[in-house]
Every structure is written in C-alpha cells, then in structure tokens.
Amino acid sequence: MPSLDRESHVEAIEGMRDQVRLYLKQGISDETPAYRQLTRALAGAQQALTLIDDRPKNHG
C-alpha cells in the first residue's frame, strides 16, 4: 500500500525479514516463487523507506 508513513514501512520490513528467516530455517529454497516474491517485496519496502528518509523536509 503506498504510504509516506515511515513506521508502516519499518514494520513491513521487520515482518518480511522475520518471514525470510523462517523460510531459511525451514530450508525453503531461495528459488521458490514465494521466496522470490517476498524478497522483491522486501527490497521494494526498503527502497520506499530510503526515499522517505531522503526526501526534503518541509520546514514550512
């Protein structure tokens, strides 16, 4: 979901990282479609967080 709320992205990243750890612990291959989809989503959330952090602050 598109959002400029930093905390929602931080929470999403934490949840996805937990899921990646679970996949790895269970021995799920990094070649499975679910794993690849999850890592793409994680990368997107991290990129969004970077863009939020780097955007100019409005000191209006």
N, CA, C and O atoms as a GROMACS GRO file, in nm:
protein
  240
    1MET      N    1   0.084  -0.117   0.000
    1MET     CA    2   0.000   0.000   0.000
    1MET      C    3   0.089   0.124   0.000
    1MET      O    4   0.176   0.137   0.086
    2PRO      N    5   0.070   0.215  -0.094
    2PRO     CA    6   0.151   0.336  -0.097
    2PRO      C    7   0.128   0.421   0.028
    2PRO      O    8   0.015   0.442   0.071
    3SER      N    9   0.237   0.466   0.085
    3SER     CA   10   0.228   0.546   0.207
    3SER      C   11   0.359   0.620   0.229
    3SER      O   12   0.466   0.570   0.195
    4LEU      N   13   0.349   0.738   0.286
    4LEU     CA   14   0.469   0.812   0.325
    4LEU      C   15   0.496   0.796   0.474
    4LEU      O   16   0.585   0.859   0.529
    5ASP      N   17   0.418   0.710   0.538
    5ASP     CA   18   0.436   0.685   0.680
    5ASP      C   19   0.556   0.593   0.700
    5ASP      O   20   0.552   0.476   0.664
    6ARG      N   21   0.661   0.648   0.759
    6ARG     CA   22   0.785   0.573   0.777
    6ARG      C   23   0.765   0.448   0.861
    6ARG      O   24   0.817   0.342   0.827
    7GLU      N   25   0.690   0.459   0.968
    7GLU     CA   26   0.674   0.345   1.058
    7GLU      C   27   0.604   0.227   0.992
    7GLU      O   28   0.636   0.112   1.023
    8SER      N   29   0.511   0.253   0.902
    8SER     CA   30   0.444   0.140   0.835
    8SER      C   31   0.544   0.061   0.750
    8SER      O   32   0.534  -0.061   0.740
    9HIS      N   33   0.640   0.131   0.690
    9HIS     CA   34   0.742   0.062   0.611
    9HIS      C   35   0.839  -0.014   0.701
    9HIS      O   36   0.880  -0.125   0.670
   10VAL      N   37   0.875   0.047   0.813
   10VAL     CA   38   0.964  -0.021   0.908
   10VAL      C   39   0.898  -0.150   0.958
   10VAL      O   40   0.963  -0.255   0.963
   11GLU      N   41   0.772  -0.143   0.994
   11GLU     CA   42   0.700  -0.262   1.042
   11GLU      C   43   0.691  -0.368   0.932
   11GLU      O   44   0.708  -0.487   0.959
   12ALA      N   45   0.664  -0.326   0.810
   12ALA     CA   46   0.655  -0.421   0.699
   12ALA      C   47   0.789  -0.490   0.676
   12ALA      O   48   0.794  -0.612   0.656
   13ILE      N   49   0.896  -0.413   0.680
   13ILE     CA   50   1.031  -0.469   0.661
   13ILE      C   51   1.062  -0.571   0.770
   13ILE      O   52   1.112  -0.679   0.741
   14GLU      N   53   1.032  -0.536   0.894
   14GLU     CA   54   1.058  -0.629   1.005
   14GLU      C   55   0.980  -0.758   0.987
   14GLU      O   56   1.034  -0.867   1.008
   15GLY      N   57   0.855  -0.747   0.949
   15GLY     CA   58   0.773  -0.866   0.929
   15GLY      C   59   0.823  -0.953   0.815
   15GLY      O   60   0.826  -1.076   0.826
   16MET      N   61   0.864  -0.889   0.706
   16MET     CA   62   0.916  -0.966   0.593
   16MET      C   63   1.050  -1.031   0.626
   16MET      O   64   1.077  -1.143   0.584
   17ARG      N   65   1.134  -0.961   0.701
   17ARG     CA   66   1.262  -1.021   0.742
   17ARG      C   67   1.238  -1.143   0.831
   17ARG      O   68   1.308  -1.243   0.819
   18ASP      N   69   1.140  -1.134   0.920
   18ASP     CA   70   1.105  -1.249   1.004
   18ASP      C   71   1.062  -1.366   0.916
   18ASP      O   72   1.099  -1.481   0.943
   19GLN      N   73   0.985  -1.338   0.813
   19GLN     CA   74   0.938  -1.445   0.724
   19GLN      C   75   1.055  -1.505   0.647
   19GLN      O   76   1.060  -1.627   0.629
   20VAL      N   77   1.147  -1.423   0.600
   20VAL     CA   78   1.266  -1.474   0.531
   20VAL      C   79   1.345  -1.566   0.623
   20VAL      O   80   1.388  -1.674   0.583
   21ARG      N   81   1.363  -1.523   0.749
   21ARG     CA   82   1.435  -1.608   0.846
   21ARG      C   83   1.364  -1.742   0.864
   21ARG      O   84   1.428  -1.847   0.870
   22LEU      N   85   1.232  -1.739   0.872
   22LEU     CA   86   1.154  -1.862   0.887
   22LEU      C   87   1.174  -1.952   0.766
   22LEU      O   88   1.193  -2.073   0.781
   23TYR      N   89   1.168  -1.895   0.646
   23TYR     CA   90   1.191  -1.974   0.524
   23TYR      C   91   1.329  -2.040   0.530
   23TYR      O   92   1.343  -2.159   0.502
   24LEU      N   93   1.430  -1.962   0.566
   24LEU     CA   94   1.566  -2.016   0.570
   24LEU      C   95   1.578  -2.126   0.675
   24LEU      O   96   1.642  -2.228   0.652
   25LYS      N   97   1.517  -2.104   0.790
   25LYS     CA   98   1.520  -2.203   0.898
   25LYS      C   99   1.453  -2.333   0.855
   25LYS      O  100   1.497  -2.442   0.892
   26GLN      N  101   1.346  -2.321   0.777
   26GLN     CA  102   1.273  -2.439   0.731
   26GLN      C  103   1.336  -2.503   0.608
   26GLN      O  104   1.290  -2.606   0.560
   27GLY      N  105   1.442  -2.440   0.557
   27GLY     CA  106   1.512  -2.497   0.442
   27GLY      C  107   1.441  -2.473   0.310
   27GLY      O  108   1.466  -2.543   0.212
   28ILE      N  109   1.353  -2.374   0.307
   28ILE     CA  110   1.285  -2.342   0.182
   28ILE      C  111   1.384  -2.278   0.087
   28ILE      O  112   1.456  -2.184   0.124
   29SER      N  113   1.388  -2.328  -0.033
   29SER     CA  114   1.485  -2.282  -0.133
   29SER      C  115   1.461  -2.136  -0.170
   29SER      O  116   1.347  -2.090  -0.180
   30ASP      N  117   1.571  -2.065  -0.191
   30ASP     CA  118   1.558  -1.927  -0.236
   30ASP      C  119   1.517  -1.918  -0.382
   30ASP      O  120   1.504  -1.808  -0.438
   31GLU      N  121   1.496  -2.032  -0.444
   31GLU     CA  122   1.449  -2.036  -0.582
   31GLU      C  123   1.298  -2.051  -0.592
   31GLU      O  124   1.243  -2.046  -0.702
   32THR      N  125   1.230  -2.070  -0.480
   32THR     CA  126   1.084  -2.087  -0.485
   32THR      C  127   1.018  -1.954  -0.518
   32THR      O  128   1.068  -1.848  -0.480
   33PRO      N  129   0.906  -1.959  -0.590
   33PRO     CA  130   0.836  -1.834  -0.625
   33PRO      C  131   0.797  -1.751  -0.503
   33PRO      O  132   0.806  -1.628  -0.507
   34ALA      N  133   0.754  -1.814  -0.396
   34ALA     CA  134   0.713  -1.740  -0.276
   34ALA      C  135   0.831  -1.665  -0.215
   34ALA      O  136   0.818  -1.550  -0.174
   35TYR      N  137   0.945  -1.730  -0.210
   35TYR     CA  138   1.065  -1.667  -0.155
   35TYR      C  139   1.108  -1.549  -0.241
   35TYR      O  140   1.142  -1.443  -0.190
   36ARG      N  141   1.108  -1.569  -0.372
   36ARG     CA  142   1.148  -1.461  -0.463
   36ARG      C  143   1.052  -1.342  -0.453
   36ARG      O  144   1.095  -1.227  -0.454
   37GLN      N  145   0.922  -1.371  -0.445
   37GLN     CA  146   0.823  -1.265  -0.432
   37GLN      C  147   0.845  -1.188  -0.301
   37GLN      O  148   0.839  -1.065  -0.299
   38LEU      N  149   0.870  -1.261  -0.195
   38LEU     CA  150   0.893  -1.199  -0.065
   38LEU      C  151   1.017  -1.109  -0.067
   38LEU      O  152   1.013  -0.998  -0.016
   39THR      N  153   1.125  -1.156  -0.126
   39THR     CA  154   1.247  -1.076  -0.128
   39THR      C  155   1.232  -0.954  -0.218
   39THR      O  156   1.291  -0.849  -0.191
   40ARG      N  157   1.153  -0.966  -0.326
   40ARG     CA  158   1.126  -0.847  -0.409
   40ARG      C  159   1.044  -0.745  -0.332
   40ARG      O  160   1.071  -0.625  -0.340
   41ALA      N  161   0.945  -0.792  -0.259
   41ALA     CA  162   0.863  -0.701  -0.178
   41ALA      C  163   0.947  -0.635  -0.069
   41ALA      O  164   0.932  -0.516  -0.042
   42LEU      N  165   1.035  -0.711  -0.009
   42LEU     CA  166   1.124  -0.658   0.094
   42LEU      C  167   1.215  -0.550   0.035
   42LEU      O  168   1.233  -0.444   0.096
   43ALA      N  169   1.270  -0.576  -0.080
   43ALA     CA  170   1.356  -0.476  -0.145
   43ALA      C  171   1.277  -0.350  -0.178
   43ALA      O  172   1.328  -0.239  -0.162
   44GLY      N  173   1.154  -0.366  -0.223
   44GLY     CA  174   1.069  -0.250  -0.253
   44GLY      C  175   1.038  -0.168  -0.129
   44GLY      O  176   1.041  -0.045  -0.134
   45ALA      N  177   1.008  -0.235  -0.020
   45ALA     CA  178   0.979  -0.165   0.106
   45ALA      C  179   1.104  -0.092   0.156
   45ALA      O  180   1.094   0.019   0.208
   46GLN      N  181   1.219  -0.155   0.142
   46GLN     CA  182   1.344  -0.090   0.183
   46GLN      C  183   1.372   0.032   0.096
   46GLN      O  184   1.417   0.135   0.146
   47GLN      N  185   1.345   0.020  -0.033
   47GLN     CA  186   1.366   0.133  -0.124
   47GLN      C  187   1.270   0.247  -0.089
   47GLN      O  188   1.311   0.364  -0.087
   48ALA      N  189   1.145   0.215  -0.060
   48ALA     CA  190   1.048   0.318  -0.021
   48ALA      C  191   1.093   0.388   0.106
   48ALA      O  192   1.082   0.510   0.117
   49LEU      N  193   1.143   0.312   0.202
   49LEU     CA  194   1.191   0.370   0.327
   49LEU      C  195   1.309   0.464   0.301
   49LEU      O  196   1.317   0.572   0.360
   50THR      N  197   1.398   0.425   0.214
   50THR     CA  198   1.511   0.511   0.178
   50THR      C  199   1.462   0.640   0.114
   50THR      O  200   1.511   0.748   0.147
   51LEU      N  201   1.366   0.631   0.025
   51LEU     CA  202   1.312   0.750  -0.040
   51LEU      C  203   1.244   0.842   0.061
   51LEU      O  204   1.256   0.964   0.053
   52ILE      N  205   1.172   0.784   0.155
   52ILE     CA  206   1.107   0.863   0.260
   52ILE      C  207   1.212   0.935   0.343
   52ILE      O  208   1.200   1.054   0.371
   53ASP      N  209   1.316   0.861   0.381
   53ASP     CA  210   1.421   0.921   0.464
   53ASP      C  211   1.500   1.027   0.390
   53ASP      O  212   1.550   1.121   0.452
   54ASP      N  213   1.512   1.015   0.258
   54ASP     CA  214   1.593   1.108   0.180
   54ASP      C  215   1.514   1.228   0.126
   54ASP      O  216   1.573   1.321   0.072
   55ARG      N  217   1.382   1.226   0.141
   55ARG     CA  218   1.303   1.336   0.083
   55ARG      C  219   1.328   1.464   0.162
   55ARG      O  220   1.352   1.460   0.283
   56PRO      N  221   1.321   1.576   0.092
   56PRO     CA  222   1.339   1.704   0.161
   56PRO      C  223   1.232   1.725   0.266
   56PRO      O  224   1.114   1.695   0.244
   57LYS      N  225   1.272   1.776   0.378
   57LYS     CA  226   1.178   1.802   0.486
   57LYS      C  227   1.114   1.938   0.464
   57LYS      O  228   1.181   2.034   0.425
   58ASN      N  229   0.985   1.945   0.488
   58ASN     CA  230   0.913   2.071   0.475
   58ASN      C  231   0.918   2.143   0.609
   58ASN      O  232   0.855   2.099   0.706
   59HIS      N  233   0.990   2.251   0.614
   59HIS     CA  234   1.004   2.325   0.740
   59HIS      C  235   0.910   2.445   0.741
   59HIS      O  236   0.935   2.542   0.811
   60GLY      N  237   0.802   2.438   0.662
   60GLY     CA  238   0.707   2.545   0.641
   60GLY      C  239   0.656   2.612   0.756
   60GLY      O  240   0.575   2.703   0.744
   0.00000   0.00000   0.00000
